[in-house]
Each structure stands twice: as C-alpha cells, then as structure tokens.
Amino acid sequence: MRLAASPHLLRETFCPIHPARKIPASRDAERDPGCDAEWVRLLIVDDSQDFLAAARAALEREGLEVVGVASTSREAIEQLGALRPDVTLVDIDLGDESGFDVARRLAAGADPAPRLIIISSHDGDDFEDLLEASPALGFVSKSSLSGDAIRAVLETN
C-alpha cells in the first residue's frame, strides 16, 4: 500500500549525478532510466563511528548506496564477502591496524579483486609510496570525500 504524498515531496526515480532533478522517496526508489551515472555500492571501513555516520549520510544524499560499514579488518573481510560492494573505502588509520595492511588482506583472498580506495584525514602525498605499493585504485581525502571524487578515481582506473 502506497501513502499519498505531494508530488513535490516524493519522486518515483532519481539520478545520482543530478540529485536536484529527482529526489529519492526512499532507498528503494528506482533509478531514473535516463541517468547515465554509474551505480556504486560502497563498504566504508573506518574506526570512527562519527565519521562512518557522517560519510554514509553524505554519500547516500549523493545517490551512492552504502551497503555496509566496518571498524576492523575482521569486520571488513566479513562484510566484503557477504555484501560484495562495488567499492570499499578504507581509512589509513584504523586504531591498532594499518589501513594499508587491511587493504592487502581484503585484496588477497577475494575473487574478483575488490576495488579499494584509501581515505584519510591526512594528505595523500604523505603516503605516496605506500599508496603506490597498495592494491588500492587511489586515494581520496576525507575532506574531499564525495560521489564525484569516488567516481573520478574509478574513471582513471
């Protein structure tokens, strides 16, 4: 049963690249068939619950789907296997764990190899050698984290 609502408040479809054009009525809203945006399902790995909540809200407002979050390597490995996200965002600093080590563990046993993006509140230039040696596709700073930034990394790889 559908609830009646003003057509100005709810839409049937939406487009991640043009969110102002169509607003999702819910997470179950259908994607606008005229939209050429790549649909991206994300897993976010970070030890800060505040960051996980803020990043999830911001990215979902942009039309990306956050299918799961994890705070440890064990949780990330479980979530990756169970949810099969399109992209996994991994923070560099996971408390007692290195995000680079976590990224290597995620990539080691997976088939197909997961698409990983390293995130951090630090500048990516500080970790250039580690980023080059990692299985990650690229780096996005937390202050620049957005659907466009994620898509830009995906488009260059």
Phi, psi and omega in degrees: 000130180261139175275141177286137179212158178297135179295344178281343182263324184236143177235159179278329185227167175208166179231123181300329182278333181237063186296335180288335181290319181219128182257130180292136177286330180196178176297341182268003180299144180283150179283141178299120182296341179273359183272133180260012180289143176286130177284128184234124176256125188245148165243130180247128180245112181202145182272359178262114179297325178296316179295317180303316180293315181293316180295317179301311181299314182294315182290324178291328175297332180272002175097001175277155180251116175271107184273344179188163175225153179215152180244350180224167178296321180300312178298319181297317180296317178297313182295319180300315180292321184281324189260337181049058179292159176288323183219141175242124176266126184237121177289144179295317186253105180247055181068248180278354183247148174271131176299331177292319176295319179297317179299318179295320179294321179296320182283332188300313187255003187270141174218112005285163180298136180287151173272115185246141173232128178276137177235154178193157172278348177272164178288137181297333179298333179293342186236023187306313181295318179294322178295318179299322183276351184272164177280002183289148177285333183178193185227141172225129177288149180299326180290340179254004185298122180199168176300319179296318180295319178295314179297324179297318177296317181296322181290334182271359181236000000 
